Amino acid sequence: MTRRRRDRTAPAGTVRRFTRAETWVHRTLNTLMAVCVFTAACLYLPPLAEIVGRRRLVVTVHEWSGILLPVPLVLGLASRAYRADTRRLGRFFPHDWTWLRIAARRRRRDSRYAGKFNAGQKLYAAFAVGAILIMMGTGLIMWFPRLTPLLWRTGATFVHDWLALLVAAVITGHVWLAGSDPEARRGLRTGRVSHWWARREHPLWHTGPPASPEPPAPSVSSATPTPPPVAPASPAPGTTSRGTDDGDTR
């Protein structure tokens, strides 16, 4: 009932793209990832490390923000809309492969072959989840070095460092693409996007027709008054009337 009331008071010409639970997951994950990237830069860049200082505190914040990264993803599973979108992100359809082939050959995105999420967004989501799991696993090995042999710790450090550079590059590209699309940022901020944007950028996403703000006008047939019934003529004296179709007799 609350969701329906919110949809009725929503701005005209918009469609709901994300629920509150989905926007909360995105914002929380963004905050934790930003903390991880910033603290990692403070640990690996000497000029920044000198400005910030307190290396032990930075290490602690970096470790705990990394451990908490999967938490919003798991908590979001309580939302039905979130689970539906995770299924969409985890499945590739024929139009997604067409989108990828066009992007690889022509170096551009073709929105004609995009559902609610295009193939690029699906690949980014898969990379983000995989990177979070790998970074968390290698980080735990580095956090508790006495629990694993030296060979494991060396490999974990190598994978953690190089994957961190790749994650930073991919996040930079993701933010750059988001910065060039104000309507997409609006969808992540408010949960709603314009109908024209949804049809142009995601035409295979079945959003439904926009709701009409005014009730439909009455038809001509319903507005025309019906004539009053005509009373039957009285029978002549000395005669008897026949029964009607519904069985009444007079």
Salt bridges, closest charged atoms under 4 A:
ASP7 OD1 - ARG16 NE 3.52
ASP7 OD1 - ARG192 NH1 3.44
GLU63 OE1 - ARG56 NH2 3.96
ASP85 OD1 - ARG88 NH1 2.42
ASP85 OD1 - LYS116 NZ 3.02
ASP96 OD1 - HIS95 NE2 3.58
ASP96 OD2 - LYS122 NZ 2.68
ASP110 OD2 - ARG112 NH2 2.80
GLU183 OE2 - ARG186 NH1 3.09
GLU201 OE2 - ARG200 NE 2.99
